C-alpha cells in the first residue's frame, strides 16, 4: 500500500512538473514573440525620396525639376480633358466570395497563390482597359504572407506599362513583422504600398509618413503614408498628385484628425505656391456622409466608417465623392461575409480632394460587383485651368 501510494504521489508530482514546464515554455514563446514584434517594428522615415521609373526613351534625361529638358508631350497640357482612376485592390485577395478576419470575416490570407495571380491579372487588365492618364493604386503587396509572396507591383507594371511608355512610382505603406494570428492560419508578414502610374512626366516623388498610434495598436494598423508625385504642366506650374491610404483600424479617433491635418497642410502649401493639387485614394471615411441611407444597409456596427468632416477641408479645396443619384454604386463593401448587396454594409471611402484651379468634369464609381477587390475603382475626368 505504501509503495502504491508513493507511486501515485510521484505520478501526480511528475504531472504537475510537466504542466509547469509546459506553462513556462508557453510563457517564454509568447514573451519571445511579443519582444520580436516590437523589436521588429520600425517606422519608415518621413520625407523619403522615391525612385521615379521613367519610360526607356527618357530614362537617361535629367528631369529632376520641372524646368529640366524633356519632350513637350511629357508635360501636362492646360485646358485639355484628363482622366484618373483610383483603386484599392485589396492585396489581390478579395474576390466577391472572400471575407477578411479583421472585418469580422473568415480568412486571413488569399485563397491560394494561383488565386492571387489570377485576380491580379484581371485587375491589371481592367486598369489597362480603363486607359486613364493616371492610376492611383493602393494595397499593392510586393512580399507578403497573405498573398503568397506574389510581387503584385511587378504584375501591374507588366499589365499597365508593357510598352515602357509610362512613368510610375511606388511607396511602401507598411512593412510589418509576422502577425501570428489567427493561430491556425496566421496573417503573417506584410510588405505593401501605393503605386502610381502616369502618362505624363513625374519629376520627383516623396513618401510622407502619417501620424499613427504609438501604443500596442500600432502593430494592427501598421505604418501609414501618402505619396506626393510632382508633374510639370506646360504653363510652368506643377500638378501635385497625391496617392493615399489612411488608417482604418485605429482605436484612437484623434489619429484620423491628425492624419487629415497633416495632409491638408501639405496641400495648402502647394496650392499657395500656385500649383494644382489632386489627392486621391482610400480615405477610410464615409465620403458621402450618409452611405447607409444611400445604399440601404445599416452601418451602426461599423465604427470605422465615420463621415469625413467636410467642415475641416481647407479653403480653395473641395471633396469629390463619386455618386450617381439615379444609380448609386458604393466604392467599398465590408468584408465580414461574401458579397451580398442585400446584407453587406456598403460605403464610399474612395474619392478625391482637388484644388479650385482643377475643373472636375465627371466622377463615377465603376461597378465591378466587387469581383476583384472589396473596393470598386473610382474615376474622375478633369482639366487644369
C-alpha positions as CSV (number, residue, x, y, z in Angstrom):
1,X,0.0,0.0,0.0
2,X,2.8,2.4,0.9
3,X,4.5,1.6,-2.4
4,X,1.3,2.2,-4.4
5,X,0.7,5.5,-2.6
6,X,4.3,6.5,-3.2
7,X,4.0,5.7,-6.9
8,X,0.7,7.6,-7.1
9,X,2.2,10.7,-5.4
10,X,5.2,10.5,-7.6
11,X,3.0,10.4,-10.7
12,X,1.0,13.4,-9.5
13,X,4.2,15.3,-8.8
14,X,5.6,14.4,-12.2
15,X,2.4,15.5,-13.9
16,X,2.5,18.8,-12.0
17,X,6.1,19.3,-13.0
18,X,5.3,18.6,-16.7
19,X,2.4,21.0,-16.5
20,X,4.6,23.7,-15.0
21,X,7.2,23.1,-17.7
22,X,4.6,23.4,-20.5
23,X,3.3,26.6,-18.9
24,X,6.8,28.1,-18.6
25,X,7.6,27.1,-22.2
26,X,4.3,28.8,-23.4
27,X,5.1,32.0,-21.5
28,X,8.6,32.0,-23.0
29,X,7.3,31.5,-26.5
30,X,4.6,34.2,-26.1
31,X,7.0,36.6,-24.4
32,X,9.6,36.0,-27.1
33,X,7.1,36.6,-29.8
34,X,5.9,39.9,-28.2
35,X,9.6,41.0,-28.0
36,X,10.1,40.0,-31.6
37,X,7.1,42.0,-32.8
38,X,8.1,45.2,-31.0
39,X,11.8,44.8,-31.8
40,X,11.0,44.3,-35.5
41,X,8.6,47.2,-35.7
42,X,10.2,50.2,-37.3
43,X,8.5,53.1,-38.9
44,X,9.7,54.1,-42.4
45,X,11.4,57.5,-42.3
46,X,9.4,60.6,-43.3
47,X,10.1,62.7,-46.3
48,X,11.7,59.7,-48.1
49,X,12.6,60.4,-51.7
50,X,11.2,57.8,-54.0
51,X,12.6,56.4,-57.3
52,X,10.7,57.6,-60.4
53,X,10.6,54.9,-63.0
54,X,10.7,56.6,-66.4
55,X,10.0,55.4,-69.9
56,X,13.0,53.9,-71.6
57,X,13.3,56.6,-74.2
58,X,13.6,59.3,-71.5
59,X,15.4,57.3,-68.8
60,X,18.7,59.0,-69.5
61,X,17.3,62.5,-69.3
62,X,17.6,64.6,-66.2
63,X,14.0,65.5,-65.2
64,X,14.5,66.2,-61.5
65,X,13.0,69.6,-61.8
66,X,10.0,71.0,-63.8
67,X,12.4,73.1,-65.8
68,X,14.6,70.2,-67.0
69,X,14.7,69.3,-70.6
70,X,12.1,66.8,-71.7
71,X,9.7,66.1,-74.5
72,X,6.9,68.7,-74.7
73,X,4.4,65.8,-74.8
74,X,5.5,64.6,-71.4
75,X,4.2,67.8,-69.7
76,X,0.6,68.1,-68.7
77,X,-1.5,70.3,-71.1
78,X,-3.7,73.1,-69.8
79,X,-7.4,73.1,-70.6
80,X,-7.5,69.6,-72.0
81,X,-9.5,66.7,-70.6
82,X,-7.5,64.3,-68.4
83,X,-8.6,61.1,-66.7
84,X,-7.7,59.4,-63.4
85,X,-8.5,56.1,-61.7
86,X,-8.0,55.3,-58.1
87,X,-8.4,51.7,-56.8
88,X,-7.7,49.9,-53.6
89,X,-7.0,46.4,-54.9
90,X,-7.2,44.6,-51.5
91,X,-3.8,42.8,-52.0
92,X,-5.3,40.7,-54.7
93,X,-7.4,38.5,-52.3
94,X,-10.9,40.0,-52.2
95,X,-12.9,38.2,-54.8
96,X,-16.7,38.5,-54.3
97,X,-16.8,35.3,-52.2
98,X,-13.9,36.4,-49.9
99,X,-14.3,37.6,-46.3
100,X,-11.4,39.0,-44.1
101,X,-10.8,38.2,-40.4
102,X,-10.1,41.8,-39.4
103,X,-13.5,42.8,-40.8
104,X,-15.2,40.0,-38.9
105,X,-14.9,37.5,-41.7
106,X,-13.3,34.1,-42.1
107,X,-9.9,34.3,-44.0
108,X,-6.5,35.8,-43.1
109,X,-4.9,35.1,-46.5
110,X,-5.9,34.9,-50.1
111,X,-7.3,31.5,-51.2
112,X,-4.1,30.5,-52.9
113,X,-1.1,31.8,-54.8
114,X,-2.8,30.9,-58.1
115,X,-5.9,32.8,-57.0
116,X,-3.8,35.9,-56.3
117,X,-2.1,35.7,-59.8
118,X,-5.5,35.2,-61.5
119,X,-7.0,38.1,-59.6
120,X,-4.1,40.5,-60.2
121,X,-4.1,39.6,-63.9
122,X,-7.8,40.5,-64.1
123,X,-7.2,43.8,-62.1
124,X,-4.3,44.7,-64.4
125,X,-6.5,44.1,-67.5
126,X,-9.3,46.2,-66.0
127,X,-6.8,49.1,-65.4
128,X,-5.3,48.7,-68.8
129,X,-8.8,48.8,-70.4
130,X,-9.7,51.9,-68.5
131,X,-6.7,53.6,-70.2
132,X,-6.8,56.6,-68.0
133,X,-4.0,59.2,-67.9
134,X,-3.2,58.5,-64.2
135,X,-3.8,55.5,-61.9
136,X,-3.5,55.6,-58.1
137,X,-3.4,52.1,-56.7
138,X,-3.5,51.1,-53.0
139,X,-2.7,47.9,-51.1
140,X,-0.3,46.5,-53.6
141,X,1.7,43.7,-52.0
142,X,5.3,43.0,-53.0
143,X,6.3,40.4,-50.4
144,X,3.6,39.3,-48.1
145,X,2.5,36.0,-46.4
146,X,-1.2,36.9,-47.1
147,X,-0.6,37.0,-50.9
148,X,1.9,34.1,-51.0
149,X,4.9,36.4,-51.8
150,X,3.5,37.4,-55.2
151,X,5.1,40.6,-56.4
152,X,1.9,42.5,-57.4
153,X,3.9,45.6,-58.2
154,X,5.7,43.8,-61.0
155,X,2.5,42.3,-62.3
156,X,0.8,45.7,-62.5
157,X,3.8,47.1,-64.3
158,X,3.6,44.3,-66.9
159,X,-0.1,45.0,-67.4
160,X,-0.1,48.8,-67.5
161,X,3.4,49.5,-68.9
162,X,4.2,46.7,-71.2
163,X,5.4,49.1,-73.8
164,X,7.5,51.2,-71.4
165,X,5.8,54.5,-72.0
166,X,4.6,55.4,-68.6
167,X,6.1,57.0,-65.5
168,X,5.5,55.2,-62.2
169,X,6.4,55.3,-58.6
170,X,6.0,53.0,-55.6
171,X,5.9,54.0,-51.9
172,X,6.0,51.3,-49.2
173,X,3.0,51.9,-47.0
174,X,3.9,49.3,-44.4
175,X,6.5,46.6,-43.8
176,X,5.0,44.7,-40.8
177,X,6.5,41.9,-38.7
178,X,5.0,38.5,-38.7
179,X,1.5,38.6,-37.2
180,X,0.9,35.1,-35.7
181,X,-2.9,35.4,-35.8
182,X,-5.2,33.7,-36.4
183,X,-3.4,30.8,-34.9
184,X,-4.4,28.1,-37.5
185,X,-3.6,30.3,-40.4
186,X,-1.5,33.4,-39.4
187,X,-1.8,36.6,-41.4
188,X,2.0,36.7,-41.4
189,X,4.3,39.5,-42.5
190,X,3.1,42.1,-45.0
191,X,5.1,44.5,-47.2
192,X,2.7,46.6,-49.2
193,X,2.4,50.0,-50.8
194,X,1.0,52.7,-53.1
195,X,1.7,52.5,-56.8
196,X,1.1,55.5,-59.2
197,X,1.2,55.4,-63.0
198,X,1.2,58.4,-65.2
199,X,1.2,59.1,-69.0
200,X,2.9,62.4,-68.2
201,X,6.3,63.1,-66.6
202,X,6.7,62.6,-62.9
203,X,9.8,64.7,-62.0
204,X,10.0,63.6,-58.3
205,X,8.1,61.7,-55.6
206,X,8.1,61.9,-51.9
207,X,6.8,59.5,-49.2
208,X,5.2,61.2,-46.2
209,X,4.8,59.2,-43.0
210,X,1.4,59.8,-41.4
211,X,0.7,60.0,-37.7
212,X,-0.3,56.6,-36.2
213,X,-1.0,55.3,-32.8
214,X,2.1,54.7,-30.6
215,X,0.6,52.1,-28.3
216,X,0.1,48.3,-29.0
217,X,-2.5,49.2,-31.6
218,X,0.3,50.2,-34.0
219,X,1.1,46.5,-34.8
220,X,-2.5,46.1,-36.1
221,X,-2.9,49.3,-38.0
222,X,0.7,49.2,-39.2
223,X,2.5,52.1,-40.8
224,X,0.7,54.6,-43.0
225,X,1.8,57.2,-45.6
226,X,0.8,59.1,-48.7
227,X,2.9,59.6,-51.8
228,X,3.4,63.1,-53.3
229,X,4.1,63.0,-57.0
230,X,5.2,66.2,-58.8
231,X,4.3,66.6,-62.5
232,X,5.2,69.6,-64.6
233,X,2.5,71.4,-66.7
234,X,3.1,73.3,-69.9
235,X,2.4,76.7,-68.2
236,X,5.4,76.2,-65.8
237,X,3.3,75.2,-62.8
238,X,3.1,71.7,-61.3
239,X,0.3,69.1,-60.7
240,X,0.8,67.7,-57.2
241,X,-0.8,64.2,-57.5
242,X,-1.1,62.6,-54.1
243,X,-1.8,58.9,-53.6
244,X,-3.1,58.0,-50.1
245,X,-4.4,55.2,-47.9
246,X,-5.5,56.5,-44.5
247,X,-5.9,54.3,-41.4
248,X,-8.9,52.1,-40.8
249,X,-8.3,50.2,-37.5
250,X,-7.3,52.9,-35.1
251,X,-8.8,52.8,-31.5
252,X,-7.9,56.5,-31.0
253,X,-10.2,58.7,-33.1
254,X,-7.8,61.7,-32.9
255,X,-5.3,59.8,-35.2
256,X,-7.7,60.3,-38.1
257,X,-7.9,64.0,-37.4
258,X,-4.1,64.3,-37.2
259,X,-3.6,62.4,-40.5
260,X,-6.0,64.8,-42.3
261,X,-4.5,67.9,-40.7
262,X,-1.0,66.8,-42.0
263,X,-2.4,66.1,-45.5
264,X,-4.2,69.4,-45.6
265,X,-1.1,71.3,-44.6
266,X,0.9,69.9,-47.5
267,X,-2.0,70.5,-49.9
268,X,-2.4,74.1,-48.8
269,X,1.4,74.8,-49.2
270,X,1.3,73.6,-52.8
271,X,-1.8,75.5,-53.6
272,X,-0.4,78.7,-52.2
273,X,2.7,78.1,-54.3
274,X,0.4,78.3,-57.4
275,X,0.3,74.6,-58.1
276,X,-2.6,72.3,-59.0
277,X,-3.4,69.7,-56.3
278,X,-5.3,66.4,-56.7
279,X,-5.4,63.9,-53.8
280,X,-7.0,60.5,-54.4
281,X,-7.2,57.1,-52.8
282,X,-8.8,55.3,-49.9
283,X,-9.7,57.8,-47.1
284,X,-11.3,55.1,-44.9
285,X,-14.1,57.6,-44.2
286,X,-17.6,57.9,-45.4
287,X,-17.1,60.5,-48.1
288,X,-20.9,60.7,-48.8
289,X,-21.6,61.3,-45.1
290,X,-24.8,59.1,-45.2
291,X,-23.8,55.9,-47.1
292,X,-26.1,53.7,-45.0
293,X,-29.1,55.7,-46.1
294,X,-28.0,55.8,-49.8
295,X,-27.1,52.1,-50.1
296,X,-29.8,50.8,-47.7
297,X,-27.7,48.7,-45.2
298,X,-27.2,50.0,-41.6
299,X,-23.7,51.0,-40.6
300,X,-24.2,51.2,-36.9
301,X,-22.0,48.2,-36.3
302,X,-19.0,49.7,-38.2
303,X,-17.5,52.4,-36.1
304,X,-14.6,52.9,-38.5
305,X,-16.9,54.2,-41.3
306,X,-17.3,57.7,-39.9
307,X,-18.2,60.7,-42.2
308,X,-15.3,62.8,-43.4
309,X,-15.5,66.1,-41.5
310,X,-16.1,68.3,-44.6
311,X,-16.0,71.5,-42.4
312,X,-12.3,71.0,-42.0
313,X,-11.4,70.9,-45.7
314,X,-9.3,73.9,-46.3
315,X,-10.5,76.9,-48.3
316,X,-9.7,76.5,-52.0
317,X,-10.4,72.7,-52.0
318,X,-13.4,70.6,-52.4
319,X,-14.3,66.9,-51.9
320,X,-15.2,64.8,-55.0
321,X,-17.2,61.8,-53.7
322,X,-18.4,59.9,-56.8
323,X,-22.2,59.3,-56.8
324,X,-24.8,58.8,-59.4
325,X,-28.1,59.5,-57.6
326,X,-30.1,57.6,-60.1
327,X,-27.9,54.5,-59.9
328,X,-25.8,54.7,-56.6
329,X,-22.8,52.4,-56.6
330,X,-20.6,52.1,-53.4
331,X,-16.9,52.1,-53.6
332,X,-16.4,49.6,-50.8
333,X,-18.1,46.7,-49.1
334,X,-17.5,45.5,-45.6
335,X,-15.7,42.1,-46.0
336,X,-17.3,40.3,-43.0
337,X,-19.0,38.0,-45.4
338,X,-19.1,37.2,-49.2
339,X,-20.6,39.9,-51.3
340,X,-24.4,40.2,-51.0
341,X,-25.9,43.6,-51.9
342,X,-28.8,43.0,-49.5
343,X,-26.8,42.4,-46.4
344,X,-23.2,43.7,-46.8
345,X,-22.6,47.1,-45.4
346,X,-21.7,49.4,-48.3
347,X,-20.0,52.8,-48.2
348,X,-18.0,55.2,-50.4
349,X,-14.5,55.5,-48.9
350,X,-12.7,56.3,-52.2
351,X,-12.6,59.7,-53.9
352,X,-10.7,62.9,-54.4
353,X,-9.8,66.2,-52.9
354,X,-9.0,68.8,-55.6
355,X,-7.9,72.5,-55.6
356,X,-10.2,75.0,-57.2
357,X,-7.9,75.5,-60.1
358,X,-8.8,72.0,-61.2
359,X,-12.0,71.8,-63.1
360,X,-13.8,68.4,-62.4
361,X,-15.9,67.3,-65.4
362,X,-17.1,63.9,-64.3
363,X,-16.7,61.4,-61.5
364,X,-18.0,57.9,-61.0
365,X,-17.7,54.6,-59.3
366,X,-17.1,51.7,-61.7
367,X,-19.5,48.9,-60.7
368,X,-17.4,45.7,-60.8
369,X,-19.7,44.0,-58.3
370,X,-16.6,43.6,-56.1
371,X,-15.4,40.8,-58.4
372,X,-11.7,41.6,-57.7
373,X,-11.5,43.6,-54.5
374,X,-13.6,44.8,-51.6
375,X,-13.3,48.2,-53.3
376,X,-14.7,49.4,-56.7
377,X,-12.5,51.7,-58.8
378,X,-13.4,55.4,-58.8
379,X,-12.7,57.7,-61.7
380,X,-12.6,61.4,-62.5
381,X,-12.2,63.5,-65.6
382,X,-10.8,66.9,-65.1
383,X,-8.8,69.7,-66.7
384,X,-6.2,72.2,-65.3
385,X,-7.2,75.9,-65.7
